[in-house]
Amino acid sequence: MSFLTRGARRAAAPIQSTLDRRFKALEHLIHAVKNEIVPRLDNLYGQNDRLFEAIDEQLAMVHARAEQQGSLLESAQATLAANQTDLAAARAEIGFLRDALDARTEQIAPSIRLRALTGERLTSIDQPASAFLNYSGSHAGPLADAGLWLNPPVVLEWSEGDVSIGAVNERIIEQPFAFAQLCTLPPGARILDIGGGESTVGFSLASMGYDVTVLEPQGYPFEHPNLTVVEQPLEDFEPDASFDAVLLLSAIEHFGIGHYRNNPEADDTADLDAMAIVKRLLRPTGLLVLTTPFGPAEVNDVERIYDDAGLQRLVSGFDITTCRIGVRSDPTTWSIESETLATPAGPGRVAMVTATLGSAE
Protein backbone atom coordinates (compact mmCIF):
# COMPACT_ATOMS: atom_id res chain seq x y z
CA MET A 1 0.00 0.00 0.00
CA SER A 2 1.45 3.22 -1.00
CA PHE A 3 1.26 6.17 1.32
CA LEU A 4 2.15 8.59 -1.53
CA THR A 5 -0.42 10.19 -3.66
CA ARG A 6 -0.39 9.61 -7.29
CA GLY A 7 0.90 13.09 -7.89
CA ALA A 8 3.65 12.60 -5.39
CA ARG A 9 4.58 9.41 -7.04
CA ARG A 10 4.78 11.05 -10.35
CA ALA A 11 6.92 13.80 -8.95
CA ALA A 12 9.23 11.28 -7.28
CA ALA A 13 9.49 9.00 -10.31
CA PRO A 14 12.31 10.92 -11.99
CA ILE A 15 14.33 10.95 -8.81
CA GLN A 16 13.83 7.26 -8.36
CA SER A 17 14.79 6.63 -11.92
CA THR A 18 17.93 8.67 -11.47
CA LEU A 19 18.79 6.84 -8.28
CA ASP A 20 18.22 3.51 -9.95
CA ARG A 21 20.48 4.46 -12.78
CA ARG A 22 23.14 5.63 -10.38
CA PHE A 23 22.84 2.50 -8.28
CA LYS A 24 23.15 0.40 -11.41
CA ALA A 25 26.13 2.45 -12.51
CA LEU A 26 27.65 2.02 -9.02
CA GLU A 27 26.90 -1.67 -9.15
CA HIS A 28 28.56 -1.88 -12.55
CA LEU A 29 31.51 0.08 -11.16
CA ILE A 30 31.76 -2.20 -8.15
CA HIS A 31 31.62 -5.25 -10.41
CA ALA A 32 34.18 -3.69 -12.66
CA VAL A 33 36.44 -2.90 -9.71
CA LYS A 34 35.85 -6.39 -8.33
CA ASN A 35 36.64 -7.92 -11.68
CA GLU A 36 39.74 -5.79 -11.85
CA ILE A 37 40.97 -6.29 -8.24
CA VAL A 38 40.10 -9.96 -7.58
CA PRO A 39 42.31 -11.35 -10.39
CA ARG A 40 45.08 -9.08 -9.19
CA LEU A 41 44.59 -10.30 -5.63
CA ASP A 42 44.50 -13.88 -6.84
CA ASN A 43 47.68 -13.28 -8.80
CA LEU A 44 49.25 -11.60 -5.78
CA TYR A 45 48.25 -14.48 -3.53
CA GLY A 46 49.68 -16.89 -6.09
CA GLN A 47 52.92 -14.92 -6.18
CA ASN A 48 53.01 -14.95 -2.38
CA ASP A 49 52.47 -18.72 -2.34
CA ARG A 50 55.27 -19.21 -4.85
CA LEU A 51 57.45 -16.85 -2.86
CA PHE A 52 56.80 -18.78 0.35
CA GLU A 53 57.47 -22.04 -1.47
CA ALA A 54 60.75 -20.63 -2.76
CA ILE A 55 61.59 -19.42 0.73
CA ASP A 56 60.79 -22.87 2.10
CA GLU A 57 62.99 -24.46 -0.56
CA GLN A 58 65.80 -22.05 0.23
CA LEU A 59 65.40 -22.74 3.95
CA ALA A 60 65.46 -26.48 3.27
CA MET A 61 68.61 -26.08 1.19
CA VAL A 62 70.19 -23.91 3.86
CA HIS A 63 69.27 -26.49 6.51
CA ALA A 64 70.66 -29.30 4.39
CA ARG A 65 73.85 -27.34 3.79
CA ALA A 66 74.08 -26.57 7.48
CA GLU A 67 73.76 -30.26 8.29
CA GLN A 68 76.34 -31.06 5.62
CA GLN A 69 78.69 -28.39 6.94
CA GLY A 70 78.14 -29.72 10.47
CA SER A 71 79.11 -33.22 9.35
CA LEU A 72 82.13 -31.82 7.53
CA LEU A 73 83.04 -29.82 10.64
CA GLU A 74 82.77 -32.91 12.84
CA SER A 75 84.87 -34.87 10.35
CA ALA A 76 87.39 -32.03 10.21
CA GLN A 77 87.53 -31.89 14.01
CA ALA A 78 88.07 -35.66 14.19
CA THR A 79 90.79 -35.42 11.53
CA LEU A 80 92.38 -32.51 13.40
CA ALA A 81 92.35 -34.50 16.66
CA ALA A 82 93.92 -37.49 14.89
CA ASN A 83 96.50 -35.23 13.27
CA GLN A 84 97.30 -33.67 16.63
CA THR A 85 97.81 -37.17 18.09
CA ASP A 86 100.02 -38.12 15.15
CA LEU A 87 101.88 -34.83 15.52
CA ALA A 88 102.49 -35.47 19.23
CA ALA A 89 103.74 -38.98 18.42
CA ALA A 90 105.95 -37.60 15.66
CA ARG A 91 107.37 -34.97 18.00
CA ALA A 92 108.08 -37.67 20.59
CA GLU A 93 109.77 -39.80 17.92
CA ILE A 94 111.78 -36.82 16.73
CA GLY A 95 112.82 -36.14 20.33
CA PHE A 96 113.86 -39.77 20.78
CA LEU A 97 115.80 -39.74 17.52
CA ARG A 98 117.43 -36.44 18.46
CA ASP A 99 118.51 -37.87 21.82
CA ALA A 100 119.79 -41.02 20.13
CA LEU A 101 121.64 -38.93 17.57
CA ASP A 102 123.16 -36.77 20.31
CA ALA A 103 124.22 -39.88 22.23
CA ARG A 104 125.66 -41.48 19.11
CA THR A 105 127.42 -38.28 18.16
CA GLU A 106 128.94 -38.05 21.62
CA GLN A 107 129.91 -41.72 21.37
CA ILE A 108 131.63 -41.51 18.00
CA ALA A 109 133.13 -38.06 18.50
CA PRO A 110 136.42 -39.47 19.88
CA SER A 111 136.70 -41.84 16.92
CA ILE A 112 136.05 -38.99 14.48
CA ARG A 113 138.61 -36.89 16.31
CA LEU A 114 141.15 -39.72 16.21
CA ARG A 115 140.73 -40.06 12.45
CA ALA A 116 141.25 -36.33 12.15
CA LEU A 117 144.47 -36.68 14.16
CA THR A 118 146.05 -39.13 11.72
CA GLY A 119 149.45 -37.73 10.87
CA GLU A 120 149.35 -35.17 13.68
CA ARG A 121 151.80 -34.98 16.58
CA LEU A 122 151.42 -35.37 20.33
CA THR A 123 150.44 -31.75 20.88
CA SER A 124 147.33 -32.29 18.71
CA ILE A 125 145.83 -34.84 21.13
CA ASP A 126 142.79 -33.24 22.78
CA GLN A 127 140.84 -34.35 25.86
CA PRO A 128 138.28 -36.60 24.07
CA ALA A 129 141.06 -38.30 22.11
CA SER A 130 143.15 -38.86 25.24
CA ALA A 131 140.13 -40.30 27.08
CA PHE A 132 139.54 -42.74 24.24
CA LEU A 133 143.20 -43.77 24.12
CA ASN A 134 143.17 -44.47 27.87
CA TYR A 135 139.98 -46.50 27.51
CA SER A 136 141.17 -48.44 24.47
CA GLY A 137 144.28 -49.62 26.31
CA SER A 138 142.47 -50.58 29.53
CA HIS A 139 141.12 -53.94 30.74
CA ALA A 140 137.59 -52.67 29.92
CA GLY A 141 138.37 -51.58 26.35
CA PRO A 142 138.18 -53.32 22.95
CA LEU A 143 141.44 -55.20 23.51
CA ALA A 144 139.73 -57.14 26.28
CA ASP A 145 136.83 -57.92 23.92
CA ALA A 146 139.34 -59.57 21.59
CA GLY A 147 141.20 -61.35 24.42
CA LEU A 148 144.31 -59.27 23.72
CA TRP A 149 144.58 -57.18 26.87
CA LEU A 150 147.85 -58.29 28.48
CA ASN A 151 148.00 -56.35 31.78
CA PRO A 152 151.28 -54.63 30.97
CA PRO A 153 153.78 -53.84 33.77
CA VAL A 154 153.93 -50.21 32.64
CA VAL A 155 150.64 -48.34 32.16
CA LEU A 156 150.69 -45.25 29.96
CA GLU A 157 148.35 -42.37 30.74
CA TRP A 158 147.22 -40.01 28.00
CA SER A 159 146.15 -36.44 28.65
CA GLU A 160 145.56 -33.40 26.48
CA GLY A 161 148.73 -32.87 24.45
CA ASP A 162 150.73 -35.31 26.56
CA VAL A 163 151.37 -38.94 27.51
CA SER A 164 153.21 -40.16 30.59
CA ILE A 165 153.86 -43.23 32.71
CA GLY A 166 150.75 -43.46 34.82
CA ALA A 167 151.60 -46.48 36.94
CA VAL A 168 153.97 -49.41 37.21
CA ASN A 169 152.50 -52.59 38.68
CA GLU A 170 154.11 -55.59 40.40
CA ARG A 171 154.70 -57.41 37.10
CA ILE A 172 157.74 -55.19 36.57
CA ILE A 173 159.58 -57.38 39.11
CA GLU A 174 157.49 -60.57 38.96
CA GLN A 175 158.24 -61.35 35.32
CA PRO A 176 162.05 -60.92 35.58
CA PHE A 177 161.97 -63.05 38.74
CA ALA A 178 160.07 -65.82 36.92
CA PHE A 179 162.44 -65.79 33.94
CA ALA A 180 165.49 -65.84 36.23
CA GLN A 181 164.21 -68.89 38.13
CA LEU A 182 162.98 -70.82 35.10
CA CYS A 183 166.11 -70.24 33.01
CA THR A 184 167.85 -72.89 35.16
CA LEU A 185 165.73 -75.52 33.42
CA PRO A 186 167.14 -77.22 30.31
CA PRO A 187 165.62 -76.52 26.89
CA GLY A 188 162.58 -78.64 26.24
CA ALA A 189 161.55 -78.75 29.92
CA ARG A 190 157.79 -78.95 30.45
CA ILE A 191 156.41 -75.79 32.08
CA LEU A 192 152.78 -75.25 33.15
CA ASP A 193 151.68 -71.59 33.33
CA ILE A 194 148.47 -71.47 35.39
CA GLY A 195 146.26 -68.42 34.80
CA GLY A 196 148.73 -66.84 32.39
CA GLY A 197 146.14 -65.47 29.96
CA GLU A 198 146.97 -61.79 30.57
CA SER A 199 150.72 -61.91 29.99
CA THR A 200 153.28 -62.82 27.35
CA VAL A 201 155.36 -64.92 29.78
CA GLY A 202 154.13 -68.29 28.50
CA PHE A 203 154.60 -67.13 24.90
CA SER A 204 158.13 -65.93 25.72
CA LEU A 205 159.06 -69.21 27.44
CA ALA A 206 157.79 -71.16 24.41
CA SER A 207 159.87 -68.91 22.17
CA MET A 208 162.91 -69.71 24.35
CA GLY A 209 162.55 -73.43 23.60
CA TYR A 210 160.53 -74.69 26.55
CA ASP A 211 157.51 -76.99 26.15
CA VAL A 212 154.87 -74.67 27.60
CA THR A 213 151.24 -75.31 28.50
CA VAL A 214 149.14 -72.26 29.37
CA LEU A 215 146.11 -73.26 31.44
CA GLU A 216 143.57 -70.45 31.08
CA PRO A 217 139.76 -70.94 31.01
CA GLN A 218 139.38 -67.65 29.09
CA GLY A 219 141.83 -68.72 26.36
CA TYR A 220 145.21 -67.43 25.23
CA PRO A 221 145.73 -65.46 21.98
CA PHE A 222 149.23 -66.62 21.03
CA GLU A 223 150.37 -69.56 18.90
CA HIS A 224 153.77 -71.26 18.80
CA PRO A 225 155.02 -74.80 18.00
CA ASN A 226 156.15 -75.13 21.63
CA LEU A 227 152.93 -73.74 23.08
CA THR A 228 149.77 -75.63 24.12
CA VAL A 229 146.70 -73.74 25.30
CA VAL A 230 144.18 -75.51 27.53
CA GLU A 231 140.90 -73.68 28.16
CA GLN A 232 139.90 -75.49 31.36
CA PRO A 233 139.80 -74.77 35.07
CA LEU A 234 142.60 -76.32 37.07
CA GLU A 235 140.35 -78.88 38.77
CA ASP A 236 139.39 -80.37 35.37
CA PHE A 237 142.93 -80.52 33.96
CA GLU A 238 144.32 -84.02 33.40
CA PRO A 239 147.63 -83.89 31.49
CA ASP A 240 149.34 -86.92 29.95
CA ALA A 241 152.56 -86.30 31.90
CA SER A 242 153.83 -84.33 34.86
CA PHE A 243 155.66 -81.00 34.58
CA ASP A 244 159.18 -79.90 35.37
CA ALA A 245 157.90 -76.53 36.61
CA VAL A 246 154.63 -74.82 37.49
CA LEU A 247 154.29 -71.05 37.25
CA LEU A 248 151.65 -69.16 39.28
CA LEU A 249 152.23 -65.52 38.42
CA SER A 250 149.81 -63.34 40.45
CA ALA A 251 147.19 -66.06 40.05
CA ILE A 252 146.73 -68.12 43.24
CA GLU A 253 145.28 -65.15 45.16
CA HIS A 254 142.25 -65.10 42.83
CA PHE A 255 141.18 -68.75 43.24
CA GLY A 256 137.70 -68.99 44.76
CA ILE A 257 137.14 -65.22 44.80
CA GLY A 258 133.63 -64.27 43.66
CA HIS A 259 134.84 -61.58 41.22
CA TYR A 260 136.48 -64.30 39.09
CA ARG A 261 133.58 -66.76 39.37
CA ASN A 262 130.71 -64.55 38.15
CA ASN A 263 130.17 -63.48 41.76
CA PRO A 264 128.97 -66.70 43.41
CA GLU A 265 129.76 -67.24 47.06
CA ALA A 266 133.51 -67.21 47.67
CA ASP A 267 135.34 -70.50 48.30
CA ASP A 268 137.63 -69.97 51.30
CA THR A 269 139.81 -73.05 50.62
CA ALA A 270 140.00 -72.86 46.81
CA ASP A 271 143.62 -71.65 46.91
CA LEU A 272 144.73 -74.51 49.17
CA ASP A 273 142.82 -77.00 47.00
CA ALA A 274 144.58 -75.59 43.92
CA MET A 275 147.99 -76.03 45.54
CA ALA A 276 147.16 -79.67 46.30
CA ILE A 277 146.50 -80.19 42.58
CA VAL A 278 149.78 -78.42 41.71
CA LYS A 279 151.67 -80.96 43.85
CA ARG A 280 150.18 -83.80 41.81
CA LEU A 281 151.08 -82.09 38.53
CA LEU A 282 154.76 -81.59 39.39
CA ARG A 283 157.30 -84.33 38.87
CA PRO A 284 159.48 -85.21 41.89
CA THR A 285 161.90 -82.33 42.56
CA GLY A 286 159.82 -80.22 40.19
CA LEU A 287 160.03 -76.43 40.54
CA LEU A 288 157.24 -74.13 41.77
CA VAL A 289 157.50 -70.43 40.89
CA LEU A 290 154.86 -68.41 42.72
CA THR A 291 154.16 -64.71 43.20
CA THR A 292 151.32 -63.22 45.23
CA PRO A 293 150.32 -60.07 47.18
CA PHE A 294 152.01 -59.92 50.59
CA GLY A 295 151.14 -57.94 53.71
CA PRO A 296 148.70 -58.04 56.61
CA ALA A 297 146.24 -60.87 55.87
CA GLU A 298 143.12 -59.75 53.98
CA VAL A 299 140.46 -61.12 51.64
CA ASN A 300 138.55 -58.63 49.47
CA ASP A 301 136.31 -58.83 46.41
CA VAL A 302 139.24 -59.21 44.02
CA GLU A 303 142.06 -61.08 45.77
CA ARG A 304 143.66 -62.46 48.89
CA ILE A 305 146.65 -60.81 50.53
CA TYR A 306 148.83 -63.34 52.34
CA ASP A 307 150.83 -62.74 55.47
CA ASP A 308 153.74 -64.94 56.51
CA ALA A 309 151.55 -67.61 58.10
CA GLY A 310 149.13 -67.66 55.17
CA LEU A 311 151.93 -68.02 52.63
CA GLN A 312 153.60 -70.78 54.64
CA ARG A 313 150.26 -72.59 54.75
CA LEU A 314 149.89 -72.12 50.98
CA VAL A 315 153.26 -73.80 50.20
CA SER A 316 152.96 -76.46 52.86
CA GLY A 317 154.75 -79.58 51.64
CA PHE A 318 157.19 -77.54 49.55
CA ASP A 319 160.72 -76.50 50.43
CA ILE A 320 161.21 -72.78 49.70
CA THR A 321 164.51 -72.26 47.91
CA THR A 322 164.29 -68.57 46.96
CA CYS A 323 162.36 -65.66 48.44
CA ARG A 324 162.13 -62.05 47.35
CA ILE A 325 159.76 -59.42 48.81
CA GLY A 326 159.12 -56.55 46.42
CA VAL A 327 157.72 -53.23 47.60
CA ARG A 328 156.19 -50.25 45.81
CA SER A 329 157.59 -46.98 47.14
CA ASP A 330 155.68 -44.72 44.72
CA PRO A 331 153.38 -45.20 41.70
CA THR A 332 156.29 -46.00 39.36
CA THR A 333 158.99 -47.46 41.63
CA TRP A 334 159.39 -51.05 42.80
CA SER A 335 162.39 -52.52 44.58
CA ILE A 336 163.43 -55.60 46.60
CA GLU A 337 162.77 -54.98 50.27
CA SER A 338 163.69 -58.33 51.80
CA GLU A 339 164.72 -61.92 51.12
CA THR A 340 162.89 -63.43 54.08
CA LEU A 341 159.21 -64.02 54.83
CA ALA A 342 158.16 -61.67 57.60
CA THR A 343 154.74 -60.04 57.66
CA PRO A 344 155.23 -56.32 56.85
CA ALA A 345 153.41 -53.48 58.57
CA GLY A 346 151.39 -52.51 55.52
CA PRO A 347 150.25 -53.59 52.01
CA GLY A 348 151.81 -52.69 48.67
CA ARG A 349 154.15 -55.67 48.55
CA VAL A 350 154.52 -58.85 46.53
CA ALA A 351 156.10 -62.13 47.67
CA MET A 352 158.07 -64.06 45.04
CA VAL A 353 159.18 -67.56 45.92
CA THR A 354 160.52 -70.70 44.30
CA ALA A 355 160.07 -74.05 45.96
CA THR A 356 160.49 -77.75 45.30
CA LEU A 357 158.54 -80.68 46.61
CA GLY A 358 159.88 -81.96 49.89
CA SER A 359 161.46 -85.39 50.07
CA ALA A 360 158.27 -86.80 51.61
CA GLU A 361 156.19 -85.82 48.61
C-alpha positions in Angstrom: 0.0 0.0 0.0 1.5 3.2 -1.0 1.3 6.2 1.3 2.2 8.6 -1.5 -0.4 10.2 -3.7 -0.4 9.6 -7.3 0.9 13.1 -7.9 3.7 12.6 -5.4 4.6 9.4 -7.0 4.8 11.1 -10.3 6.9 13.8 -9.0 9.2 11.3 -7.3 9.5 9.0 -10.3 12.3 10.9 -12.0 14.3 11.0 -8.8 13.8 7.3 -8.4 14.8 6.6 -11.9 17.9 8.7 -11.5 18.8 6.8 -8.3 18.2 3.5 -10.0 20.5 4.5 -12.8 23.1 5.6 -10.4 22.8 2.5 -8.3 23.1 0.4 -11.4 26.1 2.4 -12.5 27.6 2.0 -9.0 26.9 -1.7 -9.2 28.6 -1.9 -12.6 31.5 0.1 -11.2 31.8 -2.2 -8.1 31.6 -5.3 -10.4 34.2 -3.7 -12.7 36.4 -2.9 -9.7 35.9 -6.4 -8.3 36.6 -7.9 -11.7 39.7 -5.8 -11.8 41.0 -6.3 -8.2 40.1 -10.0 -7.6 42.3 -11.3 -10.4 45.1 -9.1 -9.2 44.6 -10.3 -5.6 44.5 -13.9 -6.8 47.7 -13.3 -8.8 49.2 -11.6 -5.8 48.3 -14.5 -3.5 49.7 -16.9 -6.1 52.9 -14.9 -6.2 53.0 -14.9 -2.4 52.5 -18.7 -2.3 55.3 -19.2 -4.8 57.5 -16.9 -2.9 56.8 -18.8 0.3 57.5 -22.0 -1.5 60.7 -20.6 -2.8 61.6 -19.4 0.7 60.8 -22.9 2.1 63.0 -24.5 -0.6 65.8 -22.0 0.2 65.4 -22.7 3.9 65.5 -26.5 3.3 68.6 -26.1 1.2 70.2 -23.9 3.9 69.3 -26.5 6.5 70.7 -29.3 4.4 73.9 -27.3 3.8 74.1 -26.6 7.5 73.8 -30.3 8.3 76.3 -31.1 5.6 78.7 -28.4 6.9 78.1 -29.7 10.5 79.1 -33.2 9.3 82.1 -31.8 7.5 83.0 -29.8 10.6 82.8 -32.9 12.8 84.9 -34.9 10.4 87.4 -32.0 10.2 87.5 -31.9 14.0 88.1 -35.7 14.2 90.8 -35.4 11.5 92.4 -32.5 13.4 92.4 -34.5 16.7 93.9 -37.5 14.9 96.5 -35.2 13.3 97.3 -33.7 16.6 97.8 -37.2 18.1 100.0 -38.1 15.2 101.9 -34.8 15.5 102.5 -35.5 19.2 103.7 -39.0 18.4 106.0 -37.6 15.7 107.4 -35.0 18.0 108.1 -37.7 20.6 109.8 -39.8 17.9 111.8 -36.8 16.7 112.8 -36.1 20.3 113.9 -39.8 20.8 115.8 -39.7 17.5 117.4 -36.4 18.5 118.5 -37.9 21.8 119.8 -41.0 20.1 121.6 -38.9 17.6 123.2 -36.8 20.3 124.2 -39.9 22.2 125.7 -41.5 19.1 127.4 -38.3 18.2 128.9 -38.1 21.6 129.9 -41.7 21.4 131.6 -41.5 18.0 133.1 -38.1 18.5 136.4 -39.5 19.9 136.7 -41.8 16.9 136.1 -39.0 14.5 138.6 -36.9 16.3 141.2 -39.7 16.2 140.7 -40.1 12.4 141.3 -36.3 12.2 144.5 -36.7 14.2 146.0 -39.1 11.7 149.5 -37.7 10.9 149.3 -35.2 13.7 151.8 -35.0 16.6 151.4 -35.4 20.3 150.4 -31.7 20.9 147.3 -32.3 18.7 145.8 -34.8 21.1 142.8 -33.2 22.8 140.8 -34.4 25.9 138.3 -36.6 24.1 141.1 -38.3 22.1 143.2 -38.9 25.2 140.1 -40.3 27.1 139.5 -42.7 24.2 143.2 -43.8 24.1 143.2 -44.5 27.9 140.0 -46.5 27.5 141.2 -48.4 24.5 144.3 -49.6 26.3 142.5 -50.6 29.5 141.1 -53.9 30.7 137.6 -52.7 29.9 138.4 -51.6 26.4 138.2 -53.3 23.0 141.4 -55.2 23.5 139.7 -57.1 26.3 136.8 -57.9 23.9 139.3 -59.6 21.6 141.2 -61.4 24.4 144.3 -59.3 23.7 144.6 -57.2 26.9 147.8 -58.3 28.5 148.0 -56.4 31.8 151.3 -54.6 31.0 153.8 -53.8 33.8 153.9 -50.2 32.6 150.6 -48.3 32.2 150.7 -45.2 30.0 148.3 -42.4 30.7 147.2 -40.0 28.0 146.1 -36.4 28.7 145.6 -33.4 26.5 148.7 -32.9 24.4 150.7 -35.3 26.6 151.4 -38.9 27.5 153.2 -40.2 30.6 153.9 -43.2 32.7 150.7 -43.5 34.8 151.6 -46.5 36.9 154.0 -49.4 37.2 152.5 -52.6 38.7 154.1 -55.6 40.4 154.7 -57.4 37.1 157.7 -55.2 36.6 159.6 -57.4 39.1 157.5 -60.6 39.0 158.2 -61.3 35.3 162.0 -60.9 35.6 162.0 -63.0 38.7 160.1 -65.8 36.9 162.4 -65.8 33.9 165.5 -65.8 36.2 164.2 -68.9 38.1 163.0 -70.8 35.1 166.1 -70.2 33.0 167.9 -72.9 35.2 165.7 -75.5 33.4 167.1 -77.2 30.3 165.6 -76.5 26.9 162.6 -78.6 26.2 161.5 -78.7 29.9 157.8 -78.9 30.5 156.4 -75.8 32.1 152.8 -75.2 33.1 151.7 -71.6 33.3 148.5 -71.5 35.4 146.3 -68.4 34.8 148.7 -66.8 32.4 146.1 -65.5 30.0 147.0 -61.8 30.6 150.7 -61.9 30.0 153.3 -62.8 27.3 155.4 -64.9 29.8 154.1 -68.3 28.5 154.6 -67.1 24.9 158.1 -65.9 25.7 159.1 -69.2 27.4 157.8 -71.2 24.4 159.9 -68.9 22.2 162.9 -69.7 24.3 162.6 -73.4 23.6 160.5 -74.7 26.6 157.5 -77.0 26.2 154.9 -74.7 27.6 151.2 -75.3 28.5 149.1 -72.3 29.4 146.1 -73.3 31.4 143.6 -70.5 31.1 139.8 -70.9 31.0 139.4 -67.7 29.1 141.8 -68.7 26.4 145.2 -67.4 25.2 145.7 -65.5 22.0 149.2 -66.6 21.0 150.4 -69.6 18.9 153.8 -71.3 18.8 155.0 -74.8 18.0 156.2 -75.1 21.6 152.9 -73.7 23.1 149.8 -75.6 24.1 146.7 -73.7 25.3 144.2 -75.5 27.5 140.9 -73.7 28.2 139.9 -75.5 31.4 139.8 -74.8 35.1 142.6 -76.3 37.1 140.3 -78.9 38.8 139.4 -80.4 35.4 142.9 -80.5 34.0 144.3 -84.0 33.4 147.6 -83.9 31.5 149.3 -86.9 30.0 152.6 -86.3 31.9 153.8 -84.3 34.9 155.7 -81.0 34.6 159.2 -79.9 35.4 157.9 -76.5 36.6 154.6 -74.8 37.5 154.3 -71.1 37.2 151.6 -69.2 39.3 152.2 -65.5 38.4 149.8 -63.3 40.5 147.2 -66.1 40.1 146.7 -68.1 43.2 145.3 -65.2 45.2 142.2 -65.1 42.8 141.2 -68.7 43.2 137.7 -69.0 44.8 137.1 -65.2 44.8 133.6 -64.3 43.7 134.8 -61.6 41.2 136.5 -64.3 39.1 133.6 -66.8 39.4 130.7 -64.6 38.2 130.2 -63.5 41.8 129.0 -66.7 43.4 129.8 -67.2 47.1 133.5 -67.2 47.7 135.3 -70.5 48.3 137.6 -70.0 51.3 139.8 -73.0 50.6 140.0 -72.9 46.8 143.6 -71.6 46.9 144.7 -74.5 49.2 142.8 -77.0 47.0 144.6 -75.6 43.9 148.0 -76.0 45.5 147.2 -79.7 46.3 146.5 -80.2 42.6 149.8 -78.4 41.7 151.7 -81.0 43.9 150.2 -83.8 41.8 151.1 -82.1 38.5 154.8 -81.6 39.4 157.3 -84.3 38.9 159.5 -85.2 41.9 161.9 -82.3 42.6 159.8 -80.2 40.2 160.0 -76.4 40.5 157.2 -74.1 41.8 157.5 -70.4 40.9 154.9 -68.4 42.7 154.2 -64.7 43.2 151.3 -63.2 45.2 150.3 -60.1 47.2 152.0 -59.9 50.6 151.1 -57.9 53.7 148.7 -58.0 56.6 146.2 -60.9 55.9 143.1 -59.8 54.0 140.5 -61.1 51.6 138.6 -58.6 49.5 136.3 -58.8 46.4 139.2 -59.2 44.0 142.1 -61.1 45.8 143.7 -62.5 48.9 146.6 -60.8 50.5 148.8 -63.3 52.3 150.8 -62.7 55.5 153.7 -64.9 56.5 151.5 -67.6 58.1 149.1 -67.7 55.2 151.9 -68.0 52.6 153.6 -70.8 54.6 150.3 -72.6 54.7 149.9 -72.1 51.0 153.3 -73.8 50.2 153.0 -76.5 52.9 154.7 -79.6 51.6 157.2 -77.5 49.5 160.7 -76.5 50.4 161.2 -72.8 49.7 164.5 -72.3 47.9 164.3 -68.6 47.0 162.4 -65.7 48.4 162.1 -62.0 47.3 159.8 -59.4 48.8 159.1 -56.5 46.4 157.7 -53.2 47.6 156.2 -50.2 45.8 157.6 -47.0 47.1 155.7 -44.7 44.7 153.4 -45.2 41.7 156.3 -46.0 39.4 159.0 -47.5 41.6 159.4 -51.1 42.8 162.4 -52.5 44.6 163.4 -55.6 46.6 162.8 -55.0 50.3 163.7 -58.3 51.8 164.7 -61.9 51.1 162.9 -63.4 54.1 159.2 -64.0 54.8 158.2 -61.7 57.6 154.7 -60.0 57.7 155.2 -56.3 56.8 153.4 -53.5 58.6 151.4 -52.5 55.5 150.2 -53.6 52.0 151.8 -52.7 48.7 154.1 -55.7 48.5 154.5 -58.8 46.5 156.1 -62.1 47.7 158.1 -64.1 45.0 159.2 -67.6 45.9 160.5 -70.7 44.3 160.1 -74.0 46.0 160.5 -77.8 45.3 158.5 -80.7 46.6 159.9 -82.0 49.9 161.5 -85.4 50.1 158.3 -86.8 51.6 156.2 -85.8 48.6 
